Amino acid sequence: MATAGTRNDPYKGFRFRLEIQGLQIAGFSEATLPDMSIESIPYREGTDGPTRKLSGQLSVGTLSLKRGVTDSMDLYNWFSSVSSLGADVGGRKSVSVILVDESGQDKVRWNMTNTWPTKYSTTDFSASSSEAMIETLELEVETITRAS
């Protein structure tokens, strides 16, 4: 329990890092965590009056990762492997998104299992723009847990 006078400020969303099983990739500019929802199932028994709501299946959305385009082919190669061999052969991986505090210490961790890429894209080319090229990888996520 927090003592009197101690503040418990939220962490800033711009300090994070990723761990992708088997890949050494740095410099992600954005990570959008998947949403989770539990299906609501209406249930009525026999001649009961109003229906009750039962909890159904958990569904997990997609993880979206963005980073500047570099010489590294790791993300594209992972996507290419899954597209040609399938997710089970091409490489389901564990991914963690870790929120870091101002001093660089890991504070909050979301672990995702059995992730695999479903979409790879880059920003458009434009001679009138000086912005960095961004590659985006969307990952299907089977389970997500907040570990800390």
C-alpha positions, 0 to 999 in steps of 0.5 A: 500500500502506498504511504501518505505523500507517495505518488503513483504516476502512470508510466509514459507510453513512449518508453518500451522495448520488444522481445521477439523469440529468435530475432534481434530487432531494435528501434520499434517506433510503435507497438499497438497491443491487441485488445481482448474481449469475452463473448457474452452469450444470452441464456434462457432456461425453459420457461424462465423470464428474462435471459441471463448472460453467460461468459463465452470465448475469449478473443484476442486481436492483433499486435501491430509493430512499426519501425523504420526501414533498415537493412535488416530483413528479419521481419520480412523474412519471418512474414515470407516464411509464414506465407510460404510454409504456413504458421505452424511450420513457418514460425510461431513465436513468443513476443513480449512488449515491455514498458520501461520507466524513466531510469530504464528499468523494466516495469510492465510486461505483456507476454504473447504466445503463438504469434505469427505475421498476417500482414507486412506493409511499408509507407508509400514513396514520395519525392516531396516527403523527407520522413523515414520509411516505416515498415509495419508488421501485424501479428496474429496473437493466440494468448496475451497475459500481463506478467507484471 
